[in-house]
């Protein structure tokens, strides 16, 4: 009977091997979360209030900071609550909601990072046309495409996952609702949902990654043709921080998914 009844909640396993360190983990994660939120809110505030930062690069950076605030807020507060509460349950609706928003923000960041790579390509490879190409309308369009793509892809994923039957066990071997751990709990055929997730993941991950790689290959080729070392360093410094973020983000995402 238990195996034929649709469950209405899940249990988040979290970090069972680190139970003795839960107070320390709570403090560390809380500090990391607060610092992450404060840092990104400060960045957003500076961009909004400083007219000298009304440039495409900072326009994209503001949205990137906004995304980072929200996708950490989707997962970390629930994890912190689980450290101090005996009840580690999450409702089915709550799990699907967390899964949807986390996936949406991650997918949006993938596309946004490729838009930022394109911005750096135009700035370095076509500097005389930069202001003509990267207009406010163009930046707004790229931002809109990033947000729409991220949320549309996630909506399709969740629409398939939420239609599955989950009838036990109800323990998610993770500290938040992620796609693979949730799919592992389904008691009906998950092949279609897995295929949809795989195809959309390829689209939203590999296409932006391809755009980013091509952009930076063109940037490197352009920098190599700059005659002076000082000018090369100056050109590279304008995209070094973005390249670092891209490398860390895509490496971690490809490793996990």
Rosetta constraint file for C-alpha pairs under 8 A:
AtomPair CA 1 CA 5 HARMONIC 6.48 0.50
AtomPair CA 2 CA 167 HARMONIC 7.00 0.50
AtomPair CA 2 CA 168 HARMONIC 7.23 0.50
AtomPair CA 3 CA 167 HARMONIC 5.21 0.50
AtomPair CA 3 CA 168 HARMONIC 5.97 0.50
AtomPair CA 4 CA 167 HARMONIC 5.91 0.50
AtomPair CA 5 CA 166 HARMONIC 7.98 0.50
AtomPair CA 5 CA 167 HARMONIC 5.34 0.50
AtomPair CA 6 CA 165 HARMONIC 6.19 0.50
AtomPair CA 6 CA 166 HARMONIC 5.50 0.50
AtomPair CA 6 CA 167 HARMONIC 4.75 0.50
AtomPair CA 7 CA 92 HARMONIC 7.74 0.50
AtomPair CA 7 CA 166 HARMONIC 5.88 0.50
AtomPair CA 7 CA 167 HARMONIC 5.31 0.50
AtomPair CA 7 CA 168 HARMONIC 6.89 0.50
AtomPair CA 7 CA 170 HARMONIC 7.42 0.50
AtomPair CA 8 CA 91 HARMONIC 6.01 0.50
AtomPair CA 8 CA 92 HARMONIC 5.10 0.50
AtomPair CA 8 CA 93 HARMONIC 7.98 0.50
AtomPair CA 9 CA 89 HARMONIC 6.61 0.50
AtomPair CA 9 CA 90 HARMONIC 5.57 0.50
AtomPair CA 9 CA 91 HARMONIC 4.02 0.50
AtomPair CA 9 CA 92 HARMONIC 4.68 0.50
AtomPair CA 9 CA 170 HARMONIC 7.22 0.50
AtomPair CA 10 CA 89 HARMONIC 5.52 0.50
AtomPair CA 10 CA 90 HARMONIC 5.32 0.50
AtomPair CA 10 CA 91 HARMONIC 6.15 0.50
AtomPair CA 10 CA 92 HARMONIC 6.57 0.50
AtomPair CA 10 CA 95 HARMONIC 7.70 0.50
AtomPair CA 10 CA 170 HARMONIC 4.92 0.50
AtomPair CA 10 CA 171 HARMONIC 5.82 0.50
AtomPair CA 10 CA 172 HARMONIC 6.65 0.50
AtomPair CA 11 CA 88 HARMONIC 5.57 0.50
AtomPair CA 11 CA 89 HARMONIC 4.32 0.50
AtomPair CA 11 CA 90 HARMONIC 6.21 0.50
AtomPair CA 11 CA 170 HARMONIC 6.07 0.50
AtomPair CA 11 CA 171 HARMONIC 4.64 0.50
AtomPair CA 11 CA 172 HARMONIC 5.90 0.50
AtomPair CA 12 CA 88 HARMONIC 5.66 0.50
AtomPair CA 12 CA 89 HARMONIC 6.19 0.50
AtomPair CA 12 CA 90 HARMONIC 7.29 0.50
AtomPair CA 12 CA 171 HARMONIC 6.01 0.50
AtomPair CA 12 CA 172 HARMONIC 5.02 0.50
AtomPair CA 12 CA 173 HARMONIC 6.61 0.50
AtomPair CA 12 CA 174 HARMONIC 6.13 0.50
AtomPair CA 12 CA 175 HARMONIC 5.60 0.50
AtomPair CA 12 CA 176 HARMONIC 6.44 0.50
AtomPair CA 12 CA 177 HARMONIC 7.79 0.50
AtomPair CA 13 CA 88 HARMONIC 7.53 0.50
AtomPair CA 13 CA 171 HARMONIC 6.31 0.50
AtomPair CA 13 CA 172 HARMONIC 5.82 0.50
AtomPair CA 13 CA 173 HARMONIC 5.22 0.50
AtomPair CA 13 CA 174 HARMONIC 5.69 0.50
AtomPair CA 13 CA 175 HARMONIC 6.12 0.50
AtomPair CA 14 CA 79 HARMONIC 7.62 0.50
AtomPair CA 14 CA 82 HARMONIC 7.98 0.50
AtomPair CA 14 CA 173 HARMONIC 7.01 0.50
AtomPair CA 14 CA 174 HARMONIC 5.36 0.50
AtomPair CA 14 CA 175 HARMONIC 4.03 0.50
AtomPair CA 14 CA 176 HARMONIC 7.61 0.50
AtomPair CA 15 CA 19 HARMONIC 6.85 0.50
AtomPair CA 15 CA 174 HARMONIC 7.87 0.50
AtomPair CA 15 CA 175 HARMONIC 7.15 0.50
AtomPair CA 18 CA 22 HARMONIC 6.44 0.50
AtomPair CA 21 CA 25 HARMONIC 6.03 0.50
AtomPair CA 22 CA 26 HARMONIC 5.87 0.50
AtomPair CA 22 CA 83 HARMONIC 6.05 0.50
AtomPair CA 23 CA 27 HARMONIC 6.33 0.50
AtomPair CA 23 CA 83 HARMONIC 7.46 0.50
AtomPair CA 24 CA 28 HARMONIC 6.18 0.50
AtomPair CA 25 CA 29 HARMONIC 5.91 0.50
AtomPair CA 26 CA 30 HARMONIC 5.90 0.50
AtomPair CA 26 CA 80 HARMONIC 6.01 0.50
AtomPair CA 26 CA 83 HARMONIC 6.37 0.50
AtomPair CA 27 CA 31 HARMONIC 6.15 0.50
AtomPair CA 28 CA 32 HARMONIC 6.19 0.50
AtomPair CA 29 CA 33 HARMONIC 5.96 0.50
AtomPair CA 29 CA 76 HARMONIC 7.72 0.50
AtomPair CA 29 CA 80 HARMONIC 7.47 0.50
AtomPair CA 30 CA 34 HARMONIC 6.10 0.50
AtomPair CA 30 CA 80 HARMONIC 7.17 0.50
AtomPair CA 31 CA 35 HARMONIC 6.03 0.50
AtomPair CA 32 CA 36 HARMONIC 5.99 0.50
AtomPair CA 33 CA 37 HARMONIC 6.18 0.50
AtomPair CA 33 CA 72 HARMONIC 7.28 0.50
AtomPair CA 33 CA 76 HARMONIC 7.09 0.50
AtomPair CA 34 CA 38 HARMONIC 5.98 0.50
AtomPair CA 35 CA 39 HARMONIC 5.80 0.50
AtomPair CA 36 CA 40 HARMONIC 6.21 0.50
AtomPair CA 36 CA 69 HARMONIC 7.02 0.50
AtomPair CA 37 CA 41 HARMONIC 6.01 0.50
AtomPair CA 37 CA 68 HARMONIC 7.98 0.50
AtomPair CA 37 CA 69 HARMONIC 5.35 0.50
AtomPair CA 38 CA 42 HARMONIC 6.04 0.50
AtomPair CA 39 CA 43 HARMONIC 6.33 0.50
AtomPair CA 40 CA 44 HARMONIC 6.18 0.50
AtomPair CA 40 CA 65 HARMONIC 5.00 0.50
AtomPair CA 40 CA 66 HARMONIC 6.88 0.50
AtomPair CA 40 CA 68 HARMONIC 7.42 0.50
AtomPair CA 40 CA 69 HARMONIC 6.55 0.50
AtomPair CA 41 CA 45 HARMONIC 6.06 0.50
AtomPair CA 41 CA 65 HARMONIC 7.33 0.50
AtomPair CA 41 CA 66 HARMONIC 7.53 0.50
AtomPair CA 41 CA 69 HARMONIC 7.73 0.50
AtomPair CA 42 CA 46 HARMONIC 6.08 0.50
AtomPair CA 43 CA 47 HARMONIC 6.24 0.50
AtomPair CA 43 CA 62 HARMONIC 6.81 0.50
AtomPair CA 43 CA 65 HARMONIC 7.09 0.50
AtomPair CA 44 CA 48 HARMONIC 6.17 0.50
AtomPair CA 44 CA 62 HARMONIC 5.07 0.50
AtomPair CA 44 CA 63 HARMONIC 7.97 0.50
AtomPair CA 44 CA 65 HARMONIC 6.73 0.50
AtomPair CA 44 CA 66 HARMONIC 7.27 0.50
AtomPair CA 45 CA 49 HARMONIC 6.07 0.50
AtomPair CA 46 CA 50 HARMONIC 5.70 0.50
AtomPair CA 46 CA 53 HARMONIC 7.99 0.50
AtomPair CA 47 CA 51 HARMONIC 7.59 0.50
AtomPair CA 47 CA 53 HARMONIC 5.57 0.50
AtomPair CA 47 CA 54 HARMONIC 6.95 0.50
AtomPair CA 47 CA 58 HARMONIC 6.60 0.50
AtomPair CA 47 CA 59 HARMONIC 7.49 0.50
AtomPair CA 47 CA 62 HARMONIC 6.69 0.50
AtomPair CA 48 CA 53 HARMONIC 7.94 0.50
AtomPair CA 48 CA 54 HARMONIC 7.88 0.50
AtomPair CA 50 CA 54 HARMONIC 7.30 0.50
AtomPair CA 53 CA 58 HARMONIC 6.08 0.50
AtomPair CA 54 CA 58 HARMONIC 6.70 0.50
AtomPair CA 54 CA 59 HARMONIC 6.77 0.50
AtomPair CA 55 CA 59 HARMONIC 6.07 0.50
AtomPair CA 56 CA 60 HARMONIC 6.24 0.50
AtomPair CA 56 CA 119 HARMONIC 7.47 0.50
AtomPair CA 56 CA 134 HARMONIC 6.85 0.50
AtomPair CA 56 CA 135 HARMONIC 7.88 0.50
AtomPair CA 56 CA 136 HARMONIC 7.54 0.50
AtomPair CA 56 CA 139 HARMONIC 6.52 0.50
AtomPair CA 57 CA 61 HARMONIC 6.23 0.50
AtomPair CA 57 CA 116 HARMONIC 7.01 0.50
AtomPair CA 57 CA 119 HARMONIC 7.02 0.50
AtomPair CA 57 CA 120 HARMONIC 7.90 0.50
AtomPair CA 58 CA 62 HARMONIC 5.99 0.50
AtomPair CA 59 CA 63 HARMONIC 6.74 0.50
AtomPair CA 59 CA 139 HARMONIC 7.81 0.50
AtomPair CA 60 CA 64 HARMONIC 6.21 0.50
AtomPair CA 60 CA 112 HARMONIC 7.51 0.50
AtomPair CA 60 CA 116 HARMONIC 6.56 0.50
AtomPair CA 60 CA 139 HARMONIC 7.83 0.50
AtomPair CA 60 CA 143 HARMONIC 7.46 0.50
AtomPair CA 61 CA 65 HARMONIC 6.13 0.50
AtomPair CA 62 CA 66 HARMONIC 6.23 0.50
AtomPair CA 63 CA 67 HARMONIC 6.20 0.50
AtomPair CA 63 CA 143 HARMONIC 7.97 0.50
AtomPair CA 64 CA 68 HARMONIC 6.32 0.50
AtomPair CA 64 CA 109 HARMONIC 6.79 0.50
AtomPair CA 64 CA 112 HARMONIC 7.35 0.50
AtomPair CA 65 CA 69 HARMONIC 6.30 0.50
AtomPair CA 66 CA 70 HARMONIC 6.52 0.50
AtomPair CA 67 CA 71 HARMONIC 6.16 0.50
AtomPair CA 67 CA 105 HARMONIC 6.05 0.50
AtomPair CA 67 CA 108 HARMONIC 7.99 0.50
AtomPair CA 67 CA 109 HARMONIC 7.05 0.50
AtomPair CA 68 CA 72 HARMONIC 6.13 0.50
AtomPair CA 68 CA 105 HARMONIC 7.92 0.50
AtomPair CA 69 CA 73 HARMONIC 6.16 0.50
AtomPair CA 70 CA 74 HARMONIC 6.11 0.50
AtomPair CA 70 CA 105 HARMONIC 7.47 0.50
AtomPair CA 71 CA 75 HARMONIC 6.90 0.50
AtomPair CA 71 CA 101 HARMONIC 7.30 0.50
AtomPair CA 71 CA 102 HARMONIC 5.51 0.50
AtomPair CA 71 CA 105 HARMONIC 5.81 0.50
AtomPair CA 71 CA 106 HARMONIC 7.31 0.50
AtomPair CA 72 CA 76 HARMONIC 5.76 0.50
AtomPair CA 73 CA 77 HARMONIC 6.18 0.50
AtomPair CA 74 CA 78 HARMONIC 7.71 0.50
AtomPair CA 74 CA 98 HARMONIC 6.19 0.50
AtomPair CA 74 CA 101 HARMONIC 7.01 0.50
AtomPair CA 74 CA 102 HARMONIC 6.26 0.50
AtomPair CA 75 CA 79 HARMONIC 6.42 0.50
AtomPair CA 75 CA 98 HARMONIC 7.32 0.50
AtomPair CA 75 CA 102 HARMONIC 7.58 0.50
AtomPair CA 75 CA 176 HARMONIC 6.18 0.50
AtomPair CA 76 CA 80 HARMONIC 6.11 0.50
AtomPair CA 77 CA 81 HARMONIC 6.16 0.50
AtomPair CA 78 CA 82 HARMONIC 6.25 0.50
AtomPair CA 78 CA 176 HARMONIC 7.78 0.50
AtomPair CA 79 CA 83 HARMONIC 6.52 0.50
AtomPair CA 79 CA 175 HARMONIC 6.36 0.50
AtomPair CA 79 CA 176 HARMONIC 7.19 0.50
AtomPair CA 80 CA 84 HARMONIC 6.89 0.50
AtomPair CA 81 CA 85 HARMONIC 6.01 0.50
AtomPair CA 82 CA 86 HARMONIC 6.95 0.50
AtomPair CA 82 CA 87 HARMONIC 6.87 0.50
AtomPair CA 82 CA 88 HARMONIC 5.31 0.50
AtomPair CA 90 CA 94 HARMONIC 6.05 0.50
AtomPair CA 90 CA 95 HARMONIC 6.14 0.50
AtomPair CA 91 CA 95 HARMONIC 6.00 0.50
AtomPair CA 92 CA 96 HARMONIC 6.23 0.50
AtomPair CA 93 CA 97 HARMONIC 6.07 0.50
AtomPair CA 94 CA 98 HARMONIC 6.08 0.50
AtomPair CA 95 CA 99 HARMONIC 6.01 0.50
AtomPair CA 95 CA 177 HARMONIC 5.64 0.50
AtomPair CA 96 CA 100 HARMONIC 5.97 0.50
AtomPair CA 96 CA 158 HARMONIC 7.05 0.50
AtomPair CA 96 CA 162 HARMONIC 6.97 0.50
AtomPair CA 96 CA 177 HARMONIC 7.53 0.50
AtomPair CA 97 CA 101 HARMONIC 6.25 0.50
AtomPair CA 98 CA 102 HARMONIC 5.97 0.50
AtomPair CA 98 CA 176 HARMONIC 7.89 0.50
AtomPair CA 98 CA 177 HARMONIC 6.44 0.50
AtomPair CA 99 CA 103 HARMONIC 6.00 0.50
AtomPair CA 99 CA 158 HARMONIC 7.65 0.50
AtomPair CA 99 CA 177 HARMONIC 5.47 0.50
AtomPair CA 99 CA 178 HARMONIC 5.77 0.50
AtomPair CA 99 CA 179 HARMONIC 6.99 0.50
AtomPair CA 100 CA 104 HARMONIC 5.97 0.50
AtomPair CA 100 CA 154 HARMONIC 5.87 0.50
AtomPair CA 100 CA 155 HARMONIC 6.76 0.50
AtomPair CA 100 CA 158 HARMONIC 6.25 0.50
AtomPair CA 101 CA 105 HARMONIC 6.11 0.50
AtomPair CA 101 CA 151 HARMONIC 7.94 0.50
AtomPair CA 101 CA 154 HARMONIC 7.84 0.50
AtomPair CA 102 CA 106 HARMONIC 6.25 0.50
AtomPair CA 103 CA 107 HARMONIC 6.02 0.50
AtomPair CA 103 CA 150 HARMONIC 7.69 0.50
AtomPair CA 103 CA 151 HARMONIC 7.98 0.50
AtomPair CA 103 CA 154 HARMONIC 5.79 0.50
AtomPair CA 104 CA 108 HARMONIC 5.99 0.50
AtomPair CA 104 CA 150 HARMONIC 4.85 0.50
AtomPair CA 104 CA 151 HARMONIC 4.70 0.50
AtomPair CA 104 CA 152 HARMONIC 7.89 0.50
AtomPair CA 104 CA 153 HARMONIC 7.40 0.50
AtomPair CA 104 CA 154 HARMONIC 5.27 0.50
AtomPair CA 104 CA 155 HARMONIC 7.95 0.50
AtomPair CA 105 CA 109 HARMONIC 6.11 0.50
AtomPair CA 105 CA 150 HARMONIC 6.59 0.50
AtomPair CA 105 CA 151 HARMONIC 7.56 0.50
AtomPair CA 106 CA 110 HARMONIC 6.38 0.50
AtomPair CA 106 CA 150 HARMONIC 7.36 0.50
AtomPair CA 107 CA 111 HARMONIC 6.61 0.50
AtomPair CA 107 CA 149 HARMONIC 7.44 0.50
AtomPair CA 107 CA 150 HARMONIC 4.44 0.50
AtomPair CA 107 CA 151 HARMONIC 7.51 0.50
AtomPair CA 107 CA 153 HARMONIC 7.64 0.50
AtomPair CA 107 CA 154 HARMONIC 7.65 0.50
AtomPair CA 107 CA 204 HARMONIC 6.24 0.50
AtomPair CA 107 CA 205 HARMONIC 7.47 0.50
AtomPair CA 108 CA 112 HARMONIC 6.04 0.50
AtomPair CA 108 CA 146 HARMONIC 5.17 0.50
AtomPair CA 108 CA 147 HARMONIC 5.28 0.50
AtomPair CA 108 CA 148 HARMONIC 7.76 0.50
AtomPair CA 108 CA 149 HARMONIC 6.60 0.50
AtomPair CA 108 CA 150 HARMONIC 4.08 0.50
AtomPair CA 108 CA 151 HARMONIC 7.12 0.50
AtomPair CA 109 CA 113 HARMONIC 5.95 0.50
AtomPair CA 109 CA 146 HARMONIC 7.38 0.50
AtomPair CA 109 CA 150 HARMONIC 7.74 0.50
AtomPair CA 110 CA 114 HARMONIC 6.70 0.50
AtomPair CA 110 CA 204 HARMONIC 6.84 0.50
AtomPair CA 110 CA 205 HARMONIC 6.28 0.50
AtomPair CA 110 CA 208 HARMONIC 6.26 0.50
AtomPair CA 110 CA 209 HARMONIC 7.76 0.50
AtomPair CA 110 CA 250 HARMONIC 7.88 0.50
AtomPair CA 111 CA 115 HARMONIC 6.40 0.50
AtomPair CA 111 CA 145 HARMONIC 7.97 0.50
AtomPair CA 111 CA 146 HARMONIC 5.08 0.50
AtomPair CA 111 CA 149 HARMONIC 7.58 0.50
AtomPair CA 111 CA 150 HARMONIC 7.46 0.50
AtomPair CA 111 CA 204 HARMONIC 6.97 0.50
AtomPair CA 111 CA 205 HARMONIC 7.88 0.50
AtomPair CA 111 CA 208 HARMONIC 5.46 0.50
AtomPair CA 112 CA 116 HARMONIC 6.25 0.50
AtomPair CA 112 CA 142 HARMONIC 7.62 0.50
AtomPair CA 112 CA 143 HARMONIC 6.81 0.50
AtomPair CA 112 CA 146 HARMONIC 5.33 0.50
AtomPair CA 113 CA 117 HARMONIC 6.22 0.50
AtomPair CA 113 CA 208 HARMONIC 7.52 0.50
AtomPair CA 113 CA 212 HARMONIC 7.59 0.50
AtomPair CA 113 CA 246 HARMONIC 6.76 0.50
AtomPair CA 114 CA 118 HARMONIC 6.28 0.50
AtomPair CA 114 CA 208 HARMONIC 5.08 0.50
AtomPair CA 114 CA 209 HARMONIC 6.77 0.50
AtomPair CA 114 CA 211 HARMONIC 6.01 0.50
AtomPair CA 114 CA 212 HARMONIC 4.99 0.50
AtomPair CA 115 CA 119 HARMONIC 6.30 0.50
AtomPair CA 115 CA 142 HARMONIC 6.36 0.50
AtomPair CA 115 CA 143 HARMONIC 7.89 0.50
AtomPair CA 115 CA 146 HARMONIC 7.99 0.50
AtomPair CA 116 CA 120 HARMONIC 6.32 0.50
AtomPair CA 116 CA 242 HARMONIC 7.80 0.50
AtomPair CA 117 CA 121 HARMONIC 6.18 0.50
AtomPair CA 117 CA 211 HARMONIC 7.74 0.50
AtomPair CA 117 CA 212 HARMONIC 5.42 0.50
AtomPair CA 117 CA 215 HARMONIC 6.09 0.50
AtomPair CA 117 CA 216 HARMONIC 7.17 0.50
AtomPair CA 117 CA 242 HARMONIC 7.66 0.50
AtomPair CA 118 CA 122 HARMONIC 6.28 0.50
AtomPair CA 118 CA 211 HARMONIC 7.64 0.50
AtomPair CA 118 CA 212 HARMONIC 7.13 0.50
AtomPair CA 118 CA 215 HARMONIC 6.00 0.50
AtomPair CA 119 CA 123 HARMONIC 6.19 0.50
AtomPair CA 119 CA 134 HARMONIC 7.21 0.50
AtomPair CA 120 CA 124 HARMONIC 6.15 0.50
AtomPair CA 120 CA 215 HARMONIC 7.89 0.50
AtomPair CA 120 CA 219 HARMONIC 7.91 0.50
AtomPair CA 120 CA 238 HARMONIC 7.69 0.50
AtomPair CA 120 CA 239 HARMONIC 6.38 0.50
AtomPair CA 121 CA 125 HARMONIC 5.57 0.50
AtomPair CA 121 CA 126 HARMONIC 7.42 0.50
AtomPair CA 121 CA 215 HARMONIC 5.56 0.50
AtomPair CA 121 CA 216 HARMONIC 6.95 0.50
AtomPair CA 121 CA 218 HARMONIC 7.14 0.50
AtomPair CA 121 CA 219 HARMONIC 5.77 0.50
AtomPair CA 122 CA 126 HARMONIC 4.91 0.50
AtomPair CA 122 CA 127 HARMONIC 6.40 0.50
AtomPair CA 122 CA 129 HARMONIC 7.69 0.50
AtomPair CA 122 CA 130 HARMONIC 5.81 0.50
AtomPair CA 122 CA 133 HARMONIC 7.80 0.50
AtomPair CA 122 CA 134 HARMONIC 7.92 0.50
AtomPair CA 123 CA 127 HARMONIC 4.86 0.50
AtomPair CA 123 CA 130 HARMONIC 5.58 0.50
AtomPair CA 124 CA 219 HARMONIC 6.51 0.50
AtomPair CA 124 CA 222 HARMONIC 7.43 0.50
AtomPair CA 124 CA 223 HARMONIC 7.93 0.50
AtomPair CA 124 CA 235 HARMONIC 6.73 0.50
AtomPair CA 125 CA 218 HARMONIC 7.41 0.50
AtomPair CA 125 CA 219 HARMONIC 6.27 0.50
AtomPair CA 125 CA 222 HARMONIC 6.08 0.50
AtomPair CA 126 CA 130 HARMONIC 6.11 0.50
AtomPair CA 129 CA 133 HARMONIC 6.08 0.50
AtomPair CA 130 CA 134 HARMONIC 5.74 0.50
AtomPair CA 131 CA 135 HARMONIC 6.08 0.50
AtomPair CA 133 CA 138 HARMONIC 7.22 0.50
AtomPair CA 134 CA 138 HARMONIC 5.65 0.50
AtomPair CA 134 CA 139 HARMONIC 6.24 0.50
AtomPair CA 135 CA 139 HARMONIC 6.24 0.50
AtomPair CA 136 CA 140 HARMONIC 6.05 0.50
AtomPair CA 137 CA 141 HARMONIC 6.08 0.50
AtomPair CA 138 CA 142 HARMONIC 6.27 0.50
AtomPair CA 139 CA 143 HARMONIC 6.17 0.50
AtomPair CA 140 CA 144 HARMONIC 6.05 0.50
AtomPair CA 141 CA 145 HARMONIC 6.14 0.50
AtomPair CA 142 CA 146 HARMONIC 6.19 0.50
AtomPair CA 143 CA 147 HARMONIC 6.32 0.50
AtomPair CA 144 CA 148 HARMONIC 5.93 0.50
AtomPair CA 145 CA 149 HARMONIC 5.80 0.50
AtomPair CA 146 CA 150 HARMONIC 6.13 0.50
AtomPair CA 147 CA 151 HARMONIC 6.20 0.50
AtomPair CA 148 CA 152 HARMONIC 5.80 0.50
AtomPair CA 149 CA 153 HARMONIC 5.95 0.50
AtomPair CA 149 CA 204 HARMONIC 7.81 0.50
AtomPair CA 150 CA 154 HARMONIC 6.30 0.50
AtomPair CA 150 CA 204 HARMONIC 7.65 0.50
AtomPair CA 151 CA 155 HARMONIC 5.97 0.50
AtomPair CA 152 CA 156 HARMONIC 6.34 0.50
AtomPair CA 153 CA 157 HARMONIC 6.36 0.50
AtomPair CA 153 CA 200 HARMONIC 6.51 0.50
AtomPair CA 153 CA 204 HARMONIC 7.71 0.50
AtomPair CA 154 CA 158 HARMONIC 6.07 0.50
AtomPair CA 155 CA 159 HARMONIC 6.00 0.50
AtomPair CA 156 CA 160 HARMONIC 6.64 0.50
AtomPair CA 157 CA 161 HARMONIC 6.38 0.50
AtomPair CA 157 CA 193 HARMONIC 7.28 0.50
AtomPair CA 157 CA 196 HARMONIC 6.66 0.50
AtomPair CA 157 CA 197 HARMONIC 5.83 0.50
AtomPair CA 157 CA 200 HARMONIC 7.88 0.50
AtomPair CA 158 CA 162 HARMONIC 5.74 0.50
AtomPair CA 159 CA 163 HARMONIC 6.59 0.50
AtomPair CA 160 CA 164 HARMONIC 7.10 0.50
AtomPair CA 160 CA 192 HARMONIC 7.98 0.50
AtomPair CA 160 CA 193 HARMONIC 5.52 0.50
AtomPair CA 160 CA 196 HARMONIC 7.97 0.50
AtomPair CA 161 CA 183 HARMONIC 7.32 0.50
AtomPair CA 161 CA 193 HARMONIC 6.05 0.50
AtomPair CA 164 CA 186 HARMONIC 6.39 0.50
AtomPair CA 164 CA 187 HARMONIC 7.78 0.50
AtomPair CA 164 CA 188 HARMONIC 6.41 0.50
AtomPair CA 164 CA 189 HARMONIC 7.94 0.50
AtomPair CA 164 CA 190 HARMONIC 7.45 0.50
AtomPair CA 165 CA 186 HARMONIC 5.71 0.50
AtomPair CA 165 CA 187 HARMONIC 5.88 0.50
AtomPair CA 165 CA 188 HARMONIC 5.90 0.50
AtomPair CA 166 CA 170 HARMONIC 7.68 0.50
AtomPair CA 166 CA 185 HARMONIC 6.18 0.50
AtomPair CA 166 CA 186 HARMONIC 4.60 0.50
AtomPair CA 166 CA 187 HARMONIC 5.56 0.50
AtomPair CA 166 CA 188 HARMONIC 7.68 0.50
AtomPair CA 167 CA 185 HARMONIC 7.80 0.50
AtomPair CA 167 CA 186 HARMONIC 7.03 0.50
AtomPair CA 167 CA 187 HARMONIC 6.14 0.50
AtomPair CA 168 CA 185 HARMONIC 6.73 0.50
AtomPair CA 168 CA 186 HARMONIC 7.84 0.50
AtomPair CA 168 CA 187 HARMONIC 7.58 0.50
AtomPair CA 169 CA 185 HARMONIC 6.60 0.50
AtomPair CA 170 CA 185 HARMONIC 6.74 0.50
AtomPair CA 171 CA 185 HARMONIC 7.90 0.50
AtomPair CA 172 CA 176 HARMONIC 7.90 0.50
AtomPair CA 172 CA 177 HARMONIC 7.31 0.50
AtomPair CA 172 CA 181 HARMONIC 5.88 0.50
AtomPair CA 172 CA 182 HARMONIC 6.45 0.50
AtomPair CA 172 CA 185 HARMONIC 7.53 0.50
AtomPair CA 173 CA 181 HARMONIC 6.14 0.50
AtomPair CA 174 CA 178 HARMONIC 7.61 0.50
AtomPair CA 174 CA 181 HARMONIC 6.83 0.50
AtomPair CA 177 CA 181 HARMONIC 7.24 0.50
AtomPair CA 177 CA 182 HARMONIC 6.53 0.50
AtomPair CA 178 CA 182 HARMONIC 6.19 0.50
AtomPair CA 179 CA 183 HARMONIC 6.07 0.50
AtomPair CA 180 CA 184 HARMONIC 6.25 0.50
AtomPair CA 181 CA 185 HARMONIC 6.97 0.50
AtomPair CA 182 CA 186 HARMONIC 7.16 0.50
AtomPair CA 183 CA 190 HARMONIC 7.01 0.50
AtomPair CA 183 CA 194 HARMONIC 7.99 0.50
AtomPair CA 186 CA 190 HARMONIC 7.14 0.50
AtomPair CA 190 CA 194 HARMONIC 5.96 0.50
AtomPair CA 191 CA 195 HARMONIC 6.05 0.50
AtomPair CA 192 CA 196 HARMONIC 6.14 0.50
AtomPair CA 193 CA 197 HARMONIC 6.09 0.50
AtomPair CA 194 CA 198 HARMONIC 6.01 0.50
AtomPair CA 195 CA 199 HARMONIC 6.07 0.50
AtomPair CA 196 CA 200 HARMONIC 6.06 0.50
AtomPair CA 197 CA 201 HARMONIC 5.87 0.50
AtomPair CA 198 CA 202 HARMONIC 6.19 0.50
AtomPair CA 199 CA 203 HARMONIC 6.32 0.50
AtomPair CA 200 CA 204 HARMONIC 6.06 0.50
AtomPair CA 201 CA 205 HARMONIC 5.70 0.50
AtomPair CA 201 CA 206 HARMONIC 7.79 0.50
AtomPair CA 202 CA 206 HARMONIC 5.29 0.50
AtomPair CA 202 CA 207 HARMONIC 7.37 0.50
AtomPair CA 203 CA 207 HARMONIC 5.58 0.50
AtomPair CA 204 CA 208 HARMONIC 6.55 0.50
AtomPair CA 205 CA 209 HARMONIC 6.12 0.50
AtomPair CA 206 CA 210 HARMONIC 5.88 0.50
AtomPair CA 207 CA 211 HARMONIC 6.29 0.50
AtomPair CA 208 CA 212 HARMONIC 6.07 0.50
AtomPair CA 209 CA 213 HARMONIC 6.08 0.50
AtomPair CA 209 CA 250 HARMONIC 7.50 0.50
AtomPair CA 210 CA 214 HARMONIC 6.13 0.50
AtomPair CA 211 CA 215 HARMONIC 6.05 0.50
AtomPair CA 212 CA 216 HARMONIC 6.24 0.50
AtomPair CA 213 CA 217 HARMONIC 6.10 0.50
AtomPair CA 214 CA 218 HARMONIC 6.27 0.50
AtomPair CA 215 CA 219 HARMONIC 6.18 0.50
AtomPair CA 216 CA 220 HARMONIC 5.98 0.50
AtomPair CA 217 CA 221 HARMONIC 6.20 0.50
AtomPair CA 218 CA 222 HARMONIC 6.16 0.50
AtomPair CA 219 CA 223 HARMONIC 6.14 0.50
AtomPair CA 220 CA 224 HARMONIC 6.09 0.50
AtomPair CA 221 CA 225 HARMONIC 6.69 0.50
AtomPair CA 222 CA 226 HARMONIC 6.83 0.50
AtomPair CA 223 CA 232 HARMONIC 5.71 0.50
AtomPair CA 223 CA 235 HARMONIC 6.86 0.50
AtomPair CA 223 CA 236 HARMONIC 7.33 0.50
AtomPair CA 224 CA 232 HARMONIC 7.40 0.50
AtomPair CA 226 CA 231 HARMONIC 6.79 0.50
AtomPair CA 226 CA 232 HARMONIC 6.03 0.50
AtomPair CA 227 CA 231 HARMONIC 7.55 0.50
AtomPair CA 227 CA 232 HARMONIC 7.75 0.50
AtomPair CA 228 CA 232 HARMONIC 6.36 0.50
AtomPair CA 229 CA 233 HARMONIC 6.24 0.50
AtomPair CA 230 CA 234 HARMONIC 6.24 0.50
AtomPair CA 231 CA 235 HARMONIC 6.11 0.50
AtomPair CA 232 CA 236 HARMONIC 6.13 0.50
AtomPair CA 233 CA 237 HARMONIC 5.97 0.50
AtomPair CA 234 CA 238 HARMONIC 6.74 0.50
AtomPair CA 235 CA 239 HARMONIC 7.53 0.50
AtomPair CA 236 CA 240 HARMONIC 5.98 0.50
AtomPair CA 237 CA 241 HARMONIC 7.57 0.50
AtomPair CA 239 CA 243 HARMONIC 6.06 0.50
AtomPair CA 240 CA 244 HARMONIC 6.22 0.50
AtomPair CA 241 CA 245 HARMONIC 6.38 0.50
AtomPair CA 242 CA 246 HARMONIC 6.08 0.50
AtomPair CA 243 CA 247 HARMONIC 6.07 0.50
AtomPair CA 244 CA 248 HARMONIC 6.27 0.50
AtomPair CA 245 CA 249 HARMONIC 5.92 0.50
AtomPair CA 246 CA 250 HARMONIC 5.89 0.50
AtomPair CA 247 CA 251 HARMONIC 5.85 0.50
AtomPair CA 248 CA 252 HARMONIC 6.05 0.50
AtomPair CA 249 CA 253 HARMONIC 6.06 0.50
AtomPair CA 250 CA 254 HARMONIC 5.87 0.50
AtomPair CA 251 CA 255 HARMONIC 6.05 0.50
AtomPair CA 252 CA 256 HARMONIC 6.17 0.50
AtomPair CA 253 CA 257 HARMONIC 5.96 0.50
